[in-house]
Amino acid sequence: MPAIRVAGDKCKGCELCCVACPQKIIALSDEINTQGFRYARVVDAPRCIGCGLCAISCPDLAIEVYAEGTVYQFYSYH
């Protein structure tokens, strides 16, 4: 089963991952991270299809997607 890991301290709460998710399983937490932002969290993990759109859309590289033993990480090439 695919899984999403959000690094809560890197997330700035832009909600781009929430919009990008076709399953609509990502939402902002009610808690605040160390930077003072509400961070993204997975609200319905079993519905994740492992598409990786959340990680691709994250400008802070705060999301990793695990699918069938493979870790997909996205890097900025600036």
PyMOL Python script that loads the backbone (N, CA, C, O; Angstrom):
from pymol import cmd

cmd.read_pdbstr("""\
ATOM      1  N   MET A   1       0.851  -1.175   0.000  1.00  0.00           N
ATOM      2  CA  MET A   1       0.000   0.000   0.000  1.00  0.00           C
ATOM      3  C   MET A   1       0.900   1.243   0.000  1.00  0.00           C
ATOM      4  O   MET A   1       1.862   1.298   0.766  1.00  0.00           O
ATOM      5  N   PRO A   2       0.610   2.226  -0.833  1.00  0.00           N
ATOM      6  CA  PRO A   2       1.384   3.472  -0.859  1.00  0.00           C
ATOM      7  C   PRO A   2       1.248   4.243   0.447  1.00  0.00           C
ATOM      8  O   PRO A   2       0.254   4.111   1.162  1.00  0.00           O
ATOM      9  N   ALA A   3       2.248   5.038   0.742  1.00  0.00           N
ATOM     10  CA  ALA A   3       2.220   5.857   1.951  1.00  0.00           C
ATOM     11  C   ALA A   3       2.858   7.206   1.661  1.00  0.00           C
ATOM     12  O   ALA A   3       3.733   7.329   0.804  1.00  0.00           O
ATOM     13  N   ILE A   4       2.404   8.206   2.387  1.00  0.00           N
ATOM     14  CA  ILE A   4       2.926   9.565   2.257  1.00  0.00           C
ATOM     15  C   ILE A   4       3.518   9.958   3.596  1.00  0.00           C
ATOM     16  O   ILE A   4       2.907   9.753   4.645  1.00  0.00           O
ATOM     17  N   ARG A   5       4.725  10.531   3.550  1.00  0.00           N
ATOM     18  CA  ARG A   5       5.336  11.056   4.766  1.00  0.00           C
ATOM     19  C   ARG A   5       5.563  12.548   4.571  1.00  0.00           C
ATOM     20  O   ARG A   5       6.234  12.970   3.629  1.00  0.00           O
ATOM     21  N   VAL A   6       4.996  13.338   5.470  1.00  0.00           N
ATOM     22  CA  VAL A   6       5.151  14.789   5.426  1.00  0.00           C
ATOM     23  C   VAL A   6       6.098  15.212   6.537  1.00  0.00           C
ATOM     24  O   VAL A   6       5.891  14.866   7.700  1.00  0.00           O
ATOM     25  N   ALA A   7       7.138  15.960   6.180  1.00  0.00           N
ATOM     26  CA  ALA A   7       8.042  16.527   7.170  1.00  0.00           C
ATOM     27  C   ALA A   7       7.379  17.801   7.674  1.00  0.00           C
ATOM     28  O   ALA A   7       7.513  18.863   7.066  1.00  0.00           O
ATOM     29  N   GLY A   8       6.672  17.690   8.776  1.00  0.00           N
ATOM     30  CA  GLY A   8       5.870  18.791   9.303  1.00  0.00           C
ATOM     31  C   GLY A   8       6.643  20.071   9.544  1.00  0.00           C
ATOM     32  O   GLY A   8       6.085  21.158   9.396  1.00  0.00           O
ATOM     33  N   ASP A   9       7.911  19.974   9.913  1.00  0.00           N
ATOM     34  CA  ASP A   9       8.695  21.172  10.190  1.00  0.00           C
ATOM     35  C   ASP A   9       9.159  21.887   8.926  1.00  0.00           C
ATOM     36  O   ASP A   9       9.541  23.055   8.988  1.00  0.00           O
ATOM     37  N   LYS A  10       9.132  21.205   7.775  1.00  0.00           N
ATOM     38  CA  LYS A  10       9.508  21.841   6.507  1.00  0.00           C
ATOM     39  C   LYS A  10       8.309  22.481   5.813  1.00  0.00           C
ATOM     40  O   LYS A  10       8.472  23.399   5.009  1.00  0.00           O
ATOM     41  N   CYS A  11       7.122  22.005   6.120  1.00  0.00           N
ATOM     42  CA  CYS A  11       5.893  22.443   5.443  1.00  0.00           C
ATOM     43  C   CYS A  11       5.515  23.871   5.854  1.00  0.00           C
ATOM     44  O   CYS A  11       5.548  24.223   7.033  1.00  0.00           O
ATOM     45  N   LYS A  12       5.158  24.682   4.856  1.00  0.00           N
ATOM     46  CA  LYS A  12       4.739  26.065   5.115  1.00  0.00           C
ATOM     47  C   LYS A  12       3.236  26.260   4.931  1.00  0.00           C
ATOM     48  O   LYS A  12       2.752  27.392   4.945  1.00  0.00           O
ATOM     49  N   GLY A  13       2.500  25.169   4.758  1.00  0.00           N
ATOM     50  CA  GLY A  13       1.048  25.247   4.695  1.00  0.00           C
ATOM     51  C   GLY A  13       0.484  25.919   3.461  1.00  0.00           C
ATOM     52  O   GLY A  13      -0.560  26.567   3.541  1.00  0.00           O
ATOM     53  N   CYS A  14       1.142  25.785   2.322  1.00  0.00           N
ATOM     54  CA  CYS A  14       0.682  26.460   1.101  1.00  0.00           C
ATOM     55  C   CYS A  14      -0.561  25.806   0.499  1.00  0.00           C
ATOM     56  O   CYS A  14      -1.257  26.429  -0.303  1.00  0.00           O
ATOM     57  N   GLU A  15      -0.846  24.572   0.869  1.00  0.00           N
ATOM     58  CA  GLU A  15      -2.003  23.796   0.423  1.00  0.00           C
ATOM     59  C   GLU A  15      -1.927  23.338  -1.025  1.00  0.00           C
ATOM     60  O   GLU A  15      -2.927  22.855  -1.556  1.00  0.00           O
ATOM     61  N   LEU A  16      -0.785  23.470  -1.682  1.00  0.00           N
ATOM     62  CA  LEU A  16      -0.673  22.990  -3.062  1.00  0.00           C
ATOM     63  C   LEU A  16      -0.846  21.477  -3.134  1.00  0.00           C
ATOM     64  O   LEU A  16      -1.423  20.966  -4.094  1.00  0.00           O
ATOM     65  N   CYS A  17      -0.356  20.759  -2.135  1.00  0.00           N
ATOM     66  CA  CYS A  17      -0.524  19.306  -2.110  1.00  0.00           C
ATOM     67  C   CYS A  17      -1.990  18.915  -1.930  1.00  0.00           C
ATOM     68  O   CYS A  17      -2.451  17.926  -2.501  1.00  0.00           O
ATOM     69  N   CYS A  18      -2.709  19.690  -1.144  1.00  0.00           N
ATOM     70  CA  CYS A  18      -4.138  19.425  -0.919  1.00  0.00           C
ATOM     71  C   CYS A  18      -4.910  19.546  -2.225  1.00  0.00           C
ATOM     72  O   CYS A  18      -5.795  18.741  -2.513  1.00  0.00           O
ATOM     73  N   VAL A  19      -4.566  20.551  -3.005  1.00  0.00           N
ATOM     74  CA  VAL A  19      -5.232  20.787  -4.286  1.00  0.00           C
ATOM     75  C   VAL A  19      -4.818  19.733  -5.311  1.00  0.00           C
ATOM     76  O   VAL A  19      -5.645  19.288  -6.107  1.00  0.00           O
ATOM     77  N   ALA A  20      -3.550  19.332  -5.300  1.00  0.00           N
ATOM     78  CA  ALA A  20      -3.021  18.392  -6.290  1.00  0.00           C
ATOM     79  C   ALA A  20      -3.503  16.959  -6.090  1.00  0.00           C
ATOM     80  O   ALA A  20      -3.573  16.195  -7.052  1.00  0.00           O
ATOM     81  N   CYS A  21      -3.831  16.589  -4.872  1.00  0.00           N
ATOM     82  CA  CYS A  21      -4.205  15.195  -4.573  1.00  0.00           C
ATOM     83  C   CYS A  21      -5.540  14.820  -5.228  1.00  0.00           C
ATOM     84  O   CYS A  21      -6.570  15.416  -4.913  1.00  0.00           O
ATOM     85  N   PRO A  22      -5.528  13.832  -6.143  1.00  0.00           N
ATOM     86  CA  PRO A  22      -6.782  13.439  -6.794  1.00  0.00           C
ATOM     87  C   PRO A  22      -7.751  12.735  -5.841  1.00  0.00           C
ATOM     88  O   PRO A  22      -8.957  12.709  -6.088  1.00  0.00           O
ATOM     89  N   GLN A  23      -7.229  12.169  -4.762  1.00  0.00           N
ATOM     90  CA  GLN A  23      -8.067  11.474  -3.784  1.00  0.00           C
ATOM     91  C   GLN A  23      -8.554  12.401  -2.669  1.00  0.00           C
ATOM     92  O   GLN A  23      -9.409  12.016  -1.872  1.00  0.00           O
ATOM     93  N   LYS A  24      -8.014  13.620  -2.611  1.00  0.00           N
ATOM     94  CA  LYS A  24      -8.372  14.610  -1.579  1.00  0.00           C
ATOM     95  C   LYS A  24      -8.182  14.048  -0.172  1.00  0.00           C
ATOM     96  O   LYS A  24      -9.064  14.156   0.679  1.00  0.00           O
ATOM     97  N   ILE A  25      -7.005  13.440   0.056  1.00  0.00           N
ATOM     98  CA  ILE A  25      -6.727  12.837   1.366  1.00  0.00           C
ATOM     99  C   ILE A  25      -5.712  13.632   2.176  1.00  0.00           C
ATOM    100  O   ILE A  25      -5.281  13.179   3.236  1.00  0.00           O
ATOM    101  N   ILE A  26      -5.323  14.811   1.694  1.00  0.00           N
ATOM    102  CA  ILE A  26      -4.373  15.650   2.414  1.00  0.00           C
ATOM    103  C   ILE A  26      -5.076  16.929   2.841  1.00  0.00           C
ATOM    104  O   ILE A  26      -5.781  17.560   2.052  1.00  0.00           O
ATOM    105  N   ALA A  27      -4.878  17.300   4.092  1.00  0.00           N
ATOM    106  CA  ALA A  27      -5.472  18.526   4.635  1.00  0.00           C
ATOM    107  C   ALA A  27      -4.469  19.176   5.573  1.00  0.00           C
ATOM    108  O   ALA A  27      -3.492  18.548   5.983  1.00  0.00           O
ATOM    109  N   LEU A  28      -4.711  20.428   5.907  1.00  0.00           N
ATOM    110  CA  LEU A  28      -3.841  21.104   6.855  1.00  0.00           C
ATOM    111  C   LEU A  28      -4.207  20.708   8.280  1.00  0.00           C
ATOM    112  O   LEU A  28      -5.381  20.580   8.628  1.00  0.00           O
ATOM    113  N   SER A  29      -3.184  20.521   9.084  1.00  0.00           N
ATOM    114  CA  SER A  29      -3.351  20.156  10.475  1.00  0.00           C
ATOM    115  C   SER A  29      -3.872  21.345  11.277  1.00  0.00           C
ATOM    116  O   SER A  29      -3.707  22.495  10.870  1.00  0.00           O
ATOM    117  N   ASP A  30      -4.490  21.070  12.395  1.00  0.00           N
ATOM    118  CA  ASP A  30      -4.899  22.131  13.311  1.00  0.00           C
ATOM    119  C   ASP A  30      -3.726  22.580  14.181  1.00  0.00           C
ATOM    120  O   ASP A  30      -3.783  23.624  14.830  1.00  0.00           O
ATOM    121  N   GLU A  31      -2.662  21.774  14.184  1.00  0.00           N
ATOM    122  CA  GLU A  31      -1.468  22.095  14.963  1.00  0.00           C
ATOM    123  C   GLU A  31      -0.547  23.006  14.165  1.00  0.00           C
ATOM    124  O   GLU A  31      -0.675  23.116  12.946  1.00  0.00           O
ATOM    125  N   ILE A  32       0.369  23.650  14.846  1.00  0.00           N
ATOM    126  CA  ILE A  32       1.311  24.568  14.222  1.00  0.00           C
ATOM    127  C   ILE A  32       2.717  24.004  14.386  1.00  0.00           C
ATOM    128  O   ILE A  32       3.078  23.511  15.454  1.00  0.00           O
ATOM    129  N   ASN A  33       3.516  24.081  13.301  1.00  0.00           N
ATOM    130  CA  ASN A  33       4.885  23.563  13.361  1.00  0.00           C
ATOM    131  C   ASN A  33       5.832  24.592  13.982  1.00  0.00           C
ATOM    132  O   ASN A  33       5.393  25.654  14.423  1.00  0.00           O
ATOM    133  N   THR A  34       7.116  24.283  14.016  1.00  0.00           N
ATOM    134  CA  THR A  34       8.093  25.158  14.650  1.00  0.00           C
ATOM    135  C   THR A  34       8.284  26.488  13.917  1.00  0.00           C
ATOM    136  O   THR A  34       8.801  27.448  14.490  1.00  0.00           O
ATOM    137  N   GLN A  35       7.867  26.542  12.647  1.00  0.00           N
ATOM    138  CA  GLN A  35       7.966  27.780  11.871  1.00  0.00           C
ATOM    139  C   GLN A  35       6.719  28.656  12.021  1.00  0.00           C
ATOM    140  O   GLN A  35       6.689  29.784  11.529  1.00  0.00           O
ATOM    141  N   GLY A  36       5.699  28.141  12.697  1.00  0.00           N
ATOM    142  CA  GLY A  36       4.476  28.903  12.910  1.00  0.00           C
ATOM    143  C   GLY A  36       3.404  28.675  11.866  1.00  0.00           C
ATOM    144  O   GLY A  36       2.457  29.456  11.769  1.00  0.00           O
ATOM    145  N   PHE A  37       3.542  27.595  11.069  1.00  0.00           N
ATOM    146  CA  PHE A  37       2.571  27.298  10.017  1.00  0.00           C
ATOM    147  C   PHE A  37       1.749  26.068  10.366  1.00  0.00           C
ATOM    148  O   PHE A  37       2.230  25.161  11.044  1.00  0.00           O
ATOM    149  N   ARG A  38       0.510  26.043   9.901  1.00  0.00           N
ATOM    150  CA  ARG A  38      -0.259  24.801   9.923  1.00  0.00           C
ATOM    151  C   ARG A  38       0.307  23.939   8.805  1.00  0.00           C
ATOM    152  O   ARG A  38       0.430  24.406   7.672  1.00  0.00           O
ATOM    153  N   TYR A  39       0.647  22.708   9.096  1.00  0.00           N
ATOM    154  CA  TYR A  39       1.307  21.848   8.123  1.00  0.00           C
ATOM    155  C   TYR A  39       0.354  20.803   7.545  1.00  0.00           C
ATOM    156  O   TYR A  39      -0.686  20.498   8.129  1.00  0.00           O
ATOM    157  N   ALA A  40       0.730  20.267   6.390  1.00  0.00           N
ATOM    158  CA  ALA A  40      -0.084  19.252   5.720  1.00  0.00           C
ATOM    159  C   ALA A  40      -0.011  17.928   6.468  1.00  0.00           C
ATOM    160  O   ALA A  40       1.004  17.600   7.083  1.00  0.00           O
ATOM    161  N   ARG A  41      -1.090  17.185   6.405  1.00  0.00           N
ATOM    162  CA  ARG A  41      -1.121  15.841   6.987  1.00  0.00           C
ATOM    163  C   ARG A  41      -2.073  14.980   6.173  1.00  0.00           C
ATOM    164  O   ARG A  41      -2.964  15.492   5.495  1.00  0.00           O
ATOM    165  N   VAL A  42      -1.880  13.683   6.244  1.00  0.00           N
ATOM    166  CA  VAL A  42      -2.735  12.737   5.523  1.00  0.00           C
ATOM    167  C   VAL A  42      -3.920  12.406   6.409  1.00  0.00           C
ATOM    168  O   VAL A  42      -3.742  12.018   7.564  1.00  0.00           O
ATOM    169  N   VAL A  43      -5.130  12.557   5.881  1.00  0.00           N
ATOM    170  CA  VAL A  43      -6.328  12.328   6.681  1.00  0.00           C
ATOM    171  C   VAL A  43      -6.999  10.984   6.394  1.00  0.00           C
ATOM    172  O   VAL A  43      -7.799  10.516   7.204  1.00  0.00           O
ATOM    173  N   ASP A  44      -6.690  10.361   5.266  1.00  0.00           N
ATOM    174  CA  ASP A  44      -7.308   9.074   4.929  1.00  0.00           C
ATOM    175  C   ASP A  44      -6.297   8.216   4.165  1.00  0.00           C
ATOM    176  O   ASP A  44      -6.462   7.974   2.969  1.00  0.00           O
ATOM    177  N   ALA A  45      -5.256   7.759   4.854  1.00  0.00           N
ATOM    178  CA  ALA A  45      -4.124   7.058   4.245  1.00  0.00           C
ATOM    179  C   ALA A  45      -4.496   5.848   3.375  1.00  0.00           C
ATOM    180  O   ALA A  45      -3.870   5.667   2.331  1.00  0.00           O
ATOM    181  N   PRO A  46      -5.471   5.014   3.741  1.00  0.00           N
ATOM    182  CA  PRO A  46      -5.768   3.848   2.904  1.00  0.00           C
ATOM    183  C   PRO A  46      -6.248   4.194   1.488  1.00  0.00           C
ATOM    184  O   PRO A  46      -6.210   3.343   0.598  1.00  0.00           O
ATOM    185  N   ARG A  47      -6.690   5.414   1.279  1.00  0.00           N
ATOM    186  CA  ARG A  47      -7.159   5.808  -0.060  1.00  0.00           C
ATOM    187  C   ARG A  47      -6.037   6.304  -0.970  1.00  0.00           C
ATOM    188  O   ARG A  47      -6.283   6.591  -2.142  1.00  0.00           O
ATOM    189  N   CYS A  48      -4.807   6.410  -0.453  1.00  0.00           N
ATOM    190  CA  CYS A  48      -3.676   6.898  -1.248  1.00  0.00           C
ATOM    191  C   CYS A  48      -3.400   5.934  -2.403  1.00  0.00           C
ATOM    192  O   CYS A  48      -3.342   4.721  -2.206  1.00  0.00           O
ATOM    193  N   ILE A  49      -3.231   6.485  -3.612  1.00  0.00           N
ATOM    194  CA  ILE A  49      -2.947   5.663  -4.789  1.00  0.00           C
ATOM    195  C   ILE A  49      -1.473   5.737  -5.192  1.00  0.00           C
ATOM    196  O   ILE A  49      -1.065   5.102  -6.163  1.00  0.00           O
ATOM    197  N   GLY A  50      -0.675   6.508  -4.453  1.00  0.00           N
ATOM    198  CA  GLY A  50       0.754   6.581  -4.712  1.00  0.00           C
ATOM    199  C   GLY A  50       1.132   7.316  -5.979  1.00  0.00           C
ATOM    200  O   GLY A  50       2.177   7.029  -6.563  1.00  0.00           O
ATOM    201  N   CYS A  51       0.321   8.248  -6.416  1.00  0.00           N
ATOM    202  CA  CYS A  51       0.585   8.954  -7.678  1.00  0.00           C
ATOM    203  C   CYS A  51       1.759   9.917  -7.578  1.00  0.00           C
ATOM    204  O   CYS A  51       2.413  10.194  -8.584  1.00  0.00           O
ATOM    205  N   GLY A  52       2.039  10.433  -6.381  1.00  0.00           N
ATOM    206  CA  GLY A  52       3.157  11.334  -6.185  1.00  0.00           C
ATOM    207  C   GLY A  52       2.891  12.787  -6.515  1.00  0.00           C
ATOM    208  O   GLY A  52       3.802  13.610  -6.426  1.00  0.00           O
ATOM    209  N   LEU A  53       1.666  13.128  -6.893  1.00  0.00           N
ATOM    210  CA  LEU A  53       1.357  14.513  -7.242  1.00  0.00           C
ATOM    211  C   LEU A  53       1.543  15.464  -6.071  1.00  0.00           C
ATOM    212  O   LEU A  53       1.888  16.629  -6.268  1.00  0.00           O
ATOM    213  N   CYS A  54       1.323  14.989  -4.876  1.00  0.00           N
ATOM    214  CA  CYS A  54       1.528  15.832  -3.694  1.00  0.00           C
ATOM    215  C   CYS A  54       2.998  16.219  -3.566  1.00  0.00           C
ATOM    216  O   CYS A  54       3.321  17.380  -3.314  1.00  0.00           O
ATOM    217  N   ALA A  55       3.877  15.251  -3.740  1.00  0.00           N
ATOM    218  CA  ALA A  55       5.313  15.511  -3.621  1.00  0.00           C
ATOM    219  C   ALA A  55       5.817  16.399  -4.758  1.00  0.00           C
ATOM    220  O   ALA A  55       6.663  17.267  -4.541  1.00  0.00           O
ATOM    221  N   ILE A  56       5.310  16.187  -5.944  1.00  0.00           N
ATOM    222  CA  ILE A  56       5.720  16.996  -7.092  1.00  0.00           C
ATOM    223  C   ILE A  56       5.304  18.450  -6.902  1.00  0.00           C
ATOM    224  O   ILE A  56       6.042  19.358  -7.283  1.00  0.00           O
ATOM    225  N   SER A  57       4.149  18.677  -6.327  1.00  0.00           N
ATOM    226  CA  SER A  57       3.625  20.033  -6.184  1.00  0.00           C
ATOM    227  C   SER A  57       4.193  20.789  -4.986  1.00  0.00           C
ATOM    228  O   SER A  57       3.993  21.998  -4.875  1.00  0.00           O
ATOM    229  N   CYS A  58       4.893  20.105  -4.094  1.00  0.00           N
ATOM    230  CA  CYS A  58       5.398  20.731  -2.869  1.00  0.00           C
ATOM    231  C   CYS A  58       6.648  21.572  -3.142  1.00  0.00           C
ATOM    232  O   CYS A  58       7.690  21.022  -3.498  1.00  0.00           O
ATOM    233  N   PRO A  59       6.560  22.897  -2.982  1.00  0.00           N
ATOM    234  CA  PRO A  59       7.729  23.745  -3.235  1.00  0.00           C
ATOM    235  C   PRO A  59       8.799  23.639  -2.145  1.00  0.00           C
ATOM    236  O   PRO A  59       9.938  24.056  -2.357  1.00  0.00           O
ATOM    237  N   ASP A  60       8.450  23.093  -0.998  1.00  0.00           N
ATOM    238  CA  ASP A  60       9.384  22.981   0.119  1.00  0.00           C
ATOM    239  C   ASP A  60      10.011  21.599   0.238  1.00  0.00           C
ATOM    240  O   ASP A  60      10.793  21.353   1.156  1.00  0.00           O
ATOM    241  N   LEU A  61       9.676  20.690  -0.681  1.00  0.00           N
ATOM    242  CA  LEU A  61      10.190  19.316  -0.664  1.00  0.00           C
ATOM    243  C   LEU A  61       9.945  18.645   0.680  1.00  0.00           C
ATOM    244  O   LEU A  61      10.816  17.955   1.211  1.00  0.00           O
ATOM    245  N   ALA A  62       8.761  18.851   1.219  1.00  0.00           N
ATOM    246  CA  ALA A  62       8.411  18.330   2.534  1.00  0.00           C
ATOM    247  C   ALA A  62       7.674  17.000   2.477  1.00  0.00           C
ATOM    248  O   ALA A  62       7.317  16.450   3.519  1.00  0.00           O
ATOM    249  N   ILE A  63       7.439  16.475   1.282  1.00  0.00           N
ATOM    250  CA  ILE A  63       6.639  15.258   1.139  1.00  0.00           C
ATOM    251  C   ILE A  63       7.424  14.169   0.424  1.00  0.00           C
ATOM    252  O   ILE A  63       8.061  14.413  -0.601  1.00  0.00           O
ATOM    253  N   GLU A  64       7.366  12.964   0.981  1.00  0.00           N
ATOM    254  CA  GLU A  64       7.933  11.774   0.341  1.00  0.00           C
ATOM    255  C   GLU A  64       6.797  10.780   0.142  1.00  0.00           C
ATOM    256  O   GLU A  64       5.932  10.628   1.005  1.00  0.00           O
ATOM    257  N   VAL A  65       6.807  10.106  -1.003  1.00  0.00           N
ATOM    258  CA  VAL A  65       5.792   9.108  -1.309  1.00  0.00           C
ATOM    259  C   VAL A  65       6.475   7.752  -1.398  1.00  0.00           C
ATOM    260  O   VAL A  65       7.462   7.592  -2.116  1.00  0.00           O
ATOM    261  N   TYR A  66       5.953   6.787  -0.676  1.00  0.00           N
ATOM    262  CA  TYR A  66       6.454   5.425  -0.698  1.00  0.00           C
ATOM    263  C   TYR A  66       5.415   4.566  -1.412  1.00  0.00           C
ATOM    264  O   TYR A  66       4.244   4.562  -1.033  1.00  0.00           O
ATOM    265  N   ALA A  67       5.838   3.840  -2.440  1.00  0.00           N
ATOM    266  CA  ALA A  67       4.903   2.979  -3.168  1.00  0.00           C
ATOM    267  C   ALA A  67       5.598   1.663  -3.504  1.00  0.00           C
ATOM    268  O   ALA A  67       6.607   1.651  -4.208  1.00  0.00           O
ATOM    269  N   GLU A  68       5.065   0.573  -3.009  1.00  0.00           N
ATOM    270  CA  GLU A  68       5.568  -0.768  -3.281  1.00  0.00           C
ATOM    271  C   GLU A  68       7.071  -0.897  -3.045  1.00  0.00           C
ATOM    272  O   GLU A  68       7.791  -1.436  -3.886  1.00  0.00           O
ATOM    273  N   GLY A  69       7.539  -0.407  -1.907  1.00  0.00           N
ATOM    274  CA  GLY A  69       8.937  -0.544  -1.540  1.00  0.00           C
ATOM    275  C   GLY A  69       9.871   0.474  -2.176  1.00  0.00           C
ATOM    276  O   GLY A  69      11.075   0.453  -1.921  1.00  0.00           O
ATOM    277  N   THR A  70       9.331   1.361  -2.997  1.00  0.00           N
ATOM    278  CA  THR A  70      10.143   2.385  -3.649  1.00  0.00           C
ATOM    279  C   THR A  70       9.854   3.734  -3.019  1.00  0.00           C
ATOM    280  O   THR A  70       8.699   4.053  -2.738  1.00  0.00           O
ATOM    281  N   VAL A  71      10.875   4.517  -2.798  1.00  0.00           N
ATOM    282  CA  VAL A  71      10.708   5.858  -2.262  1.00  0.00           C
ATOM    283  C   VAL A  71      10.886   6.836  -3.410  1.00  0.00           C
ATOM    284  O   VAL A  71      11.911   6.818  -4.092  1.00  0.00           O
ATOM    285  N   TYR A  72       9.895   7.686  -3.623  1.00  0.00           N
ATOM    286  CA  TYR A  72       9.994   8.714  -4.635  1.00  0.00           C
ATOM    287  C   TYR A  72      10.268  10.040  -3.935  1.00  0.00           C
ATOM    288  O   TYR A  72       9.436  10.524  -3.167  1.00  0.00           O
ATOM    289  N   GLN A  73      11.425  10.621  -4.196  1.00  0.00           N
ATOM    290  CA  GLN A  73      11.776  11.907  -3.641  1.00  0.00           C
ATOM    291  C   GLN A  73      12.007  12.857  -4.809  1.00  0.00           C
ATOM    292  O   GLN A  73      12.575  12.478  -5.834  1.00  0.00           O
ATOM    293  N   PHE A  74      11.567  14.077  -4.641  1.00  0.00           N
ATOM    294  CA  PHE A  74      11.690  15.065  -5.700  1.00  0.00           C
ATOM    295  C   PHE A  74      12.620  16.155  -5.245  1.00  0.00           C
ATOM    296  O   PHE A  74      12.500  16.641  -4.120  1.00  0.00           O
ATOM    297  N   TYR A  75      13.536  16.546  -6.083  1.00  0.00           N
ATOM    298  CA  TYR A  75      14.557  17.530  -5.749  1.00  0.00           C
ATOM    299  C   TYR A  75      14.438  18.729  -6.681  1.00  0.00           C
ATOM    300  O   TYR A  75      14.088  18.597  -7.854  1.00  0.00           O
ATOM    301  N   SER A  76      14.732  19.878  -6.139  1.00  0.00           N
ATOM    302  CA  SER A  76      14.759  21.075  -6.981  1.00  0.00           C
ATOM    303  C   SER A  76      16.150  21.158  -7.608  1.00  0.00           C
ATOM    304  O   SER A  76      17.147  20.821  -6.970  1.00  0.00           O
ATOM    305  N   TYR A  77      16.208  21.597  -8.831  1.00  0.00           N
ATOM    306  CA  TYR A  77      17.463  21.696  -9.554  1.00  0.00           C
ATOM    307  C   TYR A  77      17.785  23.156  -9.841  1.00  0.00           C
ATOM    308  O   TYR A  77      18.039  23.522 -10.989  1.00  0.00           O
ATOM    309  N   HIS A  78      17.777  23.982  -8.816  1.00  0.00           N
ATOM    310  CA  HIS A  78      18.063  25.408  -8.982  1.00  0.00           C
ATOM    311  C   HIS A  78      19.525  25.652  -9.006  1.00  0.00           C
ATOM    312  O   HIS A  78      19.958  26.796  -9.138  1.00  0.00           O
TER     313      HIS A  78
END
""", "prot")
cmd.dss("prot")
cmd.show_as("cartoon", "prot")
cmd.util.cbc("prot")
cmd.orient("prot")
